[in-house]
Amino acid sequence: MIRILRVVVLRVIPVILMLALGLAILYYGAQVISAIGRVDGERGLIEGRDDAYRQTATAINVTHDEARFPLEMQIVYVGDVNIAQFATNTPQPAGDAFATSTPAAPQDTAPTATPQPVQFDATPGPLPTILFLGEPSADERAKAPTEIPPAIEVVPRNHNLVNILLMGQDNELTGESIARTDTMIVVSINRDTNTVSMLSLPRDLYIYMPLAGMNRLNVTYGVGENLGWNGGAFFYMRQVLLYNLGINVHYFAMVDLSGFATLIDRIGGIDLAVDCAIQDYPLIGAEVPAAAIKAEDSNLYTLPVGYYHLSGAEALWYARSRENSDDFDRGRRQQQILRAAFRQALASGVLNDVLQLPGLINEGLQVVDTDLSANDILSLVPVALSVNPDQIENFRLIRTYHTQPWQPPDGAFVQLPVRETLFDLMVDFYTPPTANQLSLTDASIRVKNGTANDQWDRLVAERLGWSNIGAVPAGAADRTDYGSTVVIDYTGSDKGSILPLVLRAVNVRPENVIIQPDANREVDFEVIVGADYSSCTGAVLPPQ
């Protein structure tokens, strides 16, 4: 029994920590909006950013009187099915989704409870259902600054999926009681295939919210709080996501920024492959990475392409930065940090001596605000035991393809969803990787560093892993003066080769491929990193 507990402890709790660490860094990265130490000429830019950020809270100011639940609004009970099947049904009772508990009568003296062993049941229970609200009212349509779209088609759900919304909220930073959630990542866990996918949602996605009209996605949770929505703010957010994205999110996990750096430092920091040079100023509450280079004429820092070990405070800076990028690229970096924290939590060994599973799980649950119970977490153990960080699929919206930039009358800059391409993305997000895709993580690829840059073999190996292609860093090459990156193909066969995928991932031209068949080969491919290595595909402007 002790052996079983050890196995579960060593795999489940790192996943909990991954959620906590990832949420904290994602949240803090998205919420910290001030920079320090800029010259006078730069101060106006800081104030402009603050003003733009505050504009995202407009919908939160909906009053309670304006937001009373309209009795004439149709409510339809759905799970993960097509809404059209219920279009003519009689509204169903809300059931547990709207249940409220009666407070216990106060007692003069708190009873003394005898500690009891905590019992866990790892059997998956039924997933939370959702109530879908009918179409917007005529009044809402008349007041909207742009046309309110109809509810999007529900994404087909062909597997046993558990969707968890990771959110970071900002009220600790702002001091306000109602929070914005600039960070939103949906983690979809497939219990049939034991695979995991992550989807970043941009804060400026301009969508429909019941009783609040059209507004940014990042105010949805706060609107639900302010409305006093039946079922709570998260239930409101679930309804908004179902209406606009067609996916049912079952659970949530949320943290603020307290203790984030301590948690990252507790696992020894994180190792991060920086493929796109990041440029920004010092940020409040964060530390500029030690490897960053300061500009001579300003307080601007650039973190070049490379492989770095970051402390918690340095990771905050990396997650927050958007001076030379945008929110779409920031979503990529936030997912990258999640994977790095997960990998480090598994490898750090900080939990090796812990044997008491109930107490350990309860400690982990205290780190995050979540509606996941200990039993819910244990039911996901089979996935936790088999997931490979390099097999986690990463999805994010692409600007001008999944969204269209738009400026409403209030002068803000938002992103309107492109429904056709967005629906296709949601279908891909729900679809597990094929056997061929999973096999890529077992690819036989060796990476050697042909430059004087420290650990560039690890940099490229992790870049391949981001594309779900398995690779092993192998240290220094035969020399350190390779001007260009080359790929050696020891298979000598084009049919069914993954070579095109490798070249695309590391941005190597076909003329830099050396065909060298070897029947006694140790690996199928070898990548020798050269000084010209550049595989940045994020929305990042070249540092000036």
N, C-alpha and C positions, 0 to 999 in steps of 0.2 A: 504493500500500500504506500509506504514511504517513497518507493521508487516511482510509483505513478504520480504522486504529488510533486516530486521533483521535476519530472518531465513536464507536467502541466505548468508548474510555476515558472520554469525557465523559458517557456514559450508564450504563455498567455500574458504574463505581466509585461514583458517587453512590448507586446502589442498595445497594452493599455498605455504604457509610457510613450509609445510612438504617437498615439492619439493625442495625449496631453502635450507632449513636446511639440508635435507638429502644429496643433491648434495654437499653442502659445506663440510659436514663432511666426505662424501665418498671421495670427491676429496682430501681434505687435508690429510685424512688418507692414501690415496694411493700415494700421491705425496711427502710428507715430508720424505726424505730419509737419513737424517743425524742424528746422535746421539751426545750428548755432555757429557762431564764429564767422559769419560771412562779412564781407566788406560792406560799407554803407550802400553801395550801388546794387548789392544783391538783396537787401532787406525787403524791398518792395515785392520781389518775387515770392519770398516766404509769406508775406501777408496775403498776397494773391492766392497762394495755395490754400491758406487757412480759410479764406472767404469761399473759395470753390468747394472746399470740403464741407463747410457748414451748410452750404446750399443743399447738400444731399439729405438734410433732415426735414425738408419742408413737409413731407407727408406725415411725419410723426406728430405734427401739431393738430391733427384732426381731433375735434372735441368729442367727448363722450356723448353729448346730446346729438351731434351730427351722425354718430356712428352706431346708434342703436340698431340692433338686429331687425331688419324689416320682416315682418311676419309673412308678407306675400312672396318673399324670395323662395324659390323652389330649392329643396334640398334632396339630393339623390344619393343613395348609399352605394358606394363602389369599393372594390378592393383594387387589385391590379388587373382590371378588365377594361374592355372597350366601353366608353361612356354611352355610346349609341344604344347598347343593349338595354339601358335603363331610361332611355329618353322619355318614355311614356309611363313609367312606373309611378305608383303613388309614393310620395316621400315616406321614408322609413324612419323609425325612431332612432335617435342618436345613439342609444345604448351606452356602452362603456366609454365611448369617445367623449361624451358630454357629462359623464357621471361626476357628481361632486360628493365629497365625504362630509359627514357630520362631525364637527369637532367634539372631542371627548369632554365630558364634564370636568371642570377643574377640581383638583383634590387638594385638601389641606396639607397633606404630607405625601411626598413622592414615594411610591412603593419601592421597597428594596427588591430588586430582581436578582434571581440566582442565575449567574452566567450559564448559558446553554450552548452546546456545540452548534455551530452554524451548519445547516444541511444544504447541500447544493444538488441541483438536478440539472445535468447537462443535456437533457432531452430538449430539442428545439420546441418551443411553444408556438402558438399561432401568432402571426405578425399583426401589428396594428392595422386596422382598416382606416378608411378615410371617407369623409363626406364631401361630395363635390357640389359646389354652389352653382346655381343656374347662371344664365347669361346676364351681363350688366343691364341695369335699368336704363330707361330712356333719359333720365336726368343725368346719370353718370356719363352716358355717351355725349350728351349735349355739352357738358362741362370739360370733357377731355381735350387736351391740346392737339391730339392726333387721334385717328380712328382706333377705337378699342377692338382688337381682333377677337374672333370667336375662340372658344377653348380649342387648343390643339388636340389632335388625335392622341389617345393614350398609346404609349409605346408598348408593343407586344412583349409580354413577359413569358418566356418559354422555359425558364429555369427557376430554381429555388433561390431567389436573390434576397439578400438583406442589405438595405440601403441605409447608410448612416451619414447624416449631414454634419460635417465638422465646421464649426463656426467660431469666430473670434469676435468678441464684443468690446466696445470702447468706453463703457461708462466709468471704468476705473481711471482712464486717462482724462476724460472730459469732466468728471464729477457729476454728470447727469444721471437721472434715475432710469431713463429709457435709452436703450443701446442701439447703435448701428452695427451692422455686421459686414465690415468691408472684406472679410475673409470668409469664403464659402467653398468648401470642397465636399463633393459627394463621393463617399467610398462605397462601392458596390461589391459585396462579397457573394460569390456564387458557391452555394453549398453543394451543388451537384458536381461541379468540375474542380472545386478547390482552387479557384482563381480569384484575383482581386483587380478591380479597376478604380481609377481615381479621375474625377472630373472637376476642374476648376470653373467656378462661375464668376464672371466679372461683376464688380460692384455696380457699374454704370449701366447694366442691362435694363432697358426701359420697358416695363411690363405692366400688366393690369393687376390691380389689387382690389378685391371687393370692398366697397364703401370708401375707398381712397383713390380710385381712379388710376391714372397712369403715373408711375413714378419709378425711381431706381430700386433695383432689387435689394440693395443694402439697407433700406429702411423698412423692409417688410416685417422683420421680427419686432422692431420697435412699434410699428403701426399696430400689430397684433396685441402688444402689451397695452398700448394706449386705448385701444378699443375695448379692452376687457373681453377679448374674444372667447366665446364658449370653447372650452378645450385648451385654452392657453395660446400664448404667442407662437409656440412651435407648431401647434395644430393649424393655426392661421397660415404659417409659412408653408406647411405641407400642401395646403389647398392652393396657394398661389403657385407653387412649383408644379403641381399637377395640371393646373389650368394653362400655364405658359410653356412648360417643358414636356408634359405628358408622362412624368415619372412620379411614382409614389415613394416618398422618403419615409422610412419607418421609424427611425430613431435619430436623436441628435446628441452631440457632445460639444460642450462650449467651455472655454476658459478665458480668463482675463490675462493680463501680462505679469502678475505677481509671481515671482519665483522662477520665471522661465530660464534666466541665465543660470541659476543654481541647478536646475534640472539638467540642462545641457552639460554643465560642468561635472555633474555627478556621474554621468556616463563617460566622462573623459573628453568632452567636446565632440565635434563631428568632423569627418574628413569629406571634403567637397571638391568635385571637379568643376572648375569654372571655365566653361567653354566660350562664354561671351564676356568680354571685358566690361566691368561695371564701374560707373562713374557717379560720384555724389559727394555731398558735403557731410561733415559730422552731423549726427542726429542725436537728439536728446534721448538718453536712456540706453544708447548703444555705443559701441566702440568701433572705430575704423579699424579694419584688419591690419595687423602689423605689416603685412606684405604690400599694402596699398601704397601708391606713390603720390606724393603731394605736388600739386602744380606750384610753380615758382611765384606766380603773380596773384594767387588767390588761395582760399582754403578748400579747394576742390581736390578730391582724392580719386585715384583710378586703381582698381584692382585688376591686374592684367590676367590674361588667360593663364591658367596654371592649376596645380593641385595643392590644396591648402588644408591645414588643420585649423578650425575655427573654434573659439570659445563661444559660450552662450551669447555674450554681448556682441561679439563680432558677427555671429550668425544673424543677430537682429538687424545689423546694418545691411548685410547682404540681402535679407528678405525684404527689407523696407525700401531699398534704393529704387528710384525710378527717374533719376535726373536724366539719364540717357536711354530710358526704356519706357514702357507703358504698363498698364494693369494686366494686359494679356501676357506679357513676358514675366511679370511678377508672379502670375499664377504658375508658370513653368518653374520658376525658382522655388516657389513654396512647396510644390510637389517634390522637387529635387531634395529639399531639406527634410521633408517627411521620410523619404527613402533613406537618406543618410542617417537620420536619427534612429530609424528602425534597425538598420544594419548595425549601427554602433551599440544600440541597446542589447541586441542579441549577442554581440561579440564581447561586450565589456566585462561580463562575469560578475556584475555588482550584486546579482541575486543568487549566487551559487550556494550561499550558506542558509538561505531561507527555506524552511520546511513546512511552516504552518500556512497552508493554502488559504483558509478562510480569512485570516487576519491580513494576509498579503493582498488579496483581492480587494478587501474593504479599504485598505490603505490606498490602493490605486484608484478606486472609485472616488475617494475624497479629493483627488487632484482635479477632476473635471466635473462640471455640471452636466449631468446626462440623465436620460430616462432609461438607459440600459441597466439592467440588474446584473448581479453576479451570475445568476443562472443564464441570462442572455449571453453573457461573455463566454461562459463555459460551453455553451452550445456551439460556439464558433471555434472551439479548440481544434477540430479536425482540419480546418483551413489553416489555423495558426501553425500547426505542426508540419504542414506541407508547403506553405508559401515560400517562394524564393523571391527576394527583393527585385531581382532582375526580370522576374516574370510579371511584376505588377505593371499593368497597362496604364498609360497616362493619356488623358484626353483634356483638351482645352479648346475654347472657341477661337476662331481665327477672324480677326478684324477684316471687314469688307467682304467676307465670305459667309460666315455664320451671323454676322451683325452688319448693320449699316449705320455709320455715324450720322447723328441728327442733333439739331439744336432747337429745343422747345422755346416758347416765348419768354420764359424766365431767364434765358441766356445761358443755361447750363449746357454742357456737352454730354450727350448720352449715346447709347448704342441700341438701336432698334433691332430686334431679332429678325433674321431672315428665316421664315418658318420652314421652308422646304429643306434647306441645308441643315438647319438646326435639328429637325426631326431625324434626318439621316444620321447625324452625329449621335443623337440619343439612342438610336437603334444599334449603332456600332458599340456604344458604351455598354449596352445591355448584352451584347453578343460575346460569349467567351472566346478566347483565342483558340484557333484550330490546333490540331496535333502538330502540324508542320510549324506553326508559330511557336508553340511550346518547345519544339525540338531545337529551335534556334538558340535557346539558352544553354544547350549542351554542345554548342558548336566548338570545334577544336581550333582555337585561334590563340596565338601567342603574340604579345605586344612587347617590343623592345624600344628603349629610349635612345634615339640616335642624335640627341642634342645634349647640351650642357645644362638644360633646364631641369630642375629637380622634379623627379617623379612624373615625368610626362608619359611614361608607360602606363601609370595608373590613371592619368587623365584620359587617355584614349580608351583604355579598357572600360572605364566607367561610361564613356560616351557610347561605346558599343552596347553596354548593358542597358542604357537608356532606350536604345532601339530594340531591346529584348534579344540581343545577340551576345552569347556567352563568350568571354575573352579573359585571358589570364595575363596580368602584368608580369614581365620576366626580367625587369632590370635593364641594365645598360646594354646597348648594342656593341658591335665590334669597334665602333668609333663614335665620336660625338660631333662630327661635322657634316651630318646629312643635311643638305640644303632643302630637300623635298622629302615628303613622306612617301614611302613605297610599300607595296603589298606583294608578298611572295606567295604564289599559288603552288603548293606542293601536290595538288591533286591532278593538275593537268587536264581536267575535264570541265567542259562548259555545261553539260547537261545536268540540270537540277542543282547547279552550284549556287551557293549563297554569296558568291563574289560580288554581284551587283549590289546586294544589300549592304555589304561591308563598305564598298566604295562610296555609296551614297551616305552612309552614316558618318564616315570620317572625311568626306569631301576630297576624295582622291581621284585624279583623272585616270582614265583607262591606260594611257601611255605610261603611267607610273606603276603598272603591274608587271611583275616578272613571273613568267610561267616556268616552273622548275619541277617537273614531275619527280616524285620520289616514292617508290614502293615501300620503303622502310621509314617513312616519315614519322616523326613524333607528333606533329600537328598538321592540320590541313592547310592552314594559312598562317603567315607571319606578317605582322605590321611593324615596320621600322619607322618611328616617328621622326620627321624632319623639322627643320627650323620654320618652314612655311606652314606648319599645321594650323588650319583654321576651319572649324566646322560649325560655327555659330549660325543657328537658324532662328534664333529668337528675334523679337521685335526690338532690337537694340541698335542704337545709332553708334557709329564708330566714335570712340572718345577723341576729342579734338586736342 
